[in-house]
Amino acid sequence: MGKEILVLTGSPRRRGNSDQLADAFIRGAVESGHRAHKFEAAYKNISGCRGCNMCWSSGTDPCVVKDDFYELAPLLESCEVSVFVSPVYFWGFTAQLKAAWDRFYAYGKPEGKKRFALKESALLLTLGDTEDATWRHAAGTYRDIAEYLGWKDRGIIAAKGVNNKMDIQRHEALGQAEALGRSL
């Protein structure tokens, strides 16, 4: 039986390079018998963590802020693998992905009623630049979070030089993402 996979995207550009990279990964994963759930954070209303430390204060809900994070929470509790997909904006993730990611905080609280099902993760990045230094900060943040949460890192793919909307069409990263999806 295949794995349940959360593909959490952060690009505000519909059908852009990051979205196509996510879809390539999903194709590979589905071909291998896995089930993928794509959650597009950029089209959701998710505010960042407010640092109020009211996590789980209702007894059953991870956060007191009522927004679209409640659509994401069940996937965090049921998927074994999470794949984060984002363009690199100013050496980091998009604000939309970061807002969703910050709300993961509730699941690290000892008083949490539910836990992550996530055990493995991967990162898919796109960037207009061709310099490795441009995406290293985002990759380092991802690695630190994966290590802190005890997730097995399944890999990082950085599609460099894809600035315009269809630049990724013939980029080798599409094949790499599809292969990563099949490899899980």
Beta strands, then each sheet from edge to edge (+ up, - down):
strand 1: 4-9
strand 2: 35-40
strand 3: 81-87
strand 4: 120-127
strand 5: 152-160
sheet 1: 2+ 1+ 3+ 4+ 5+
end
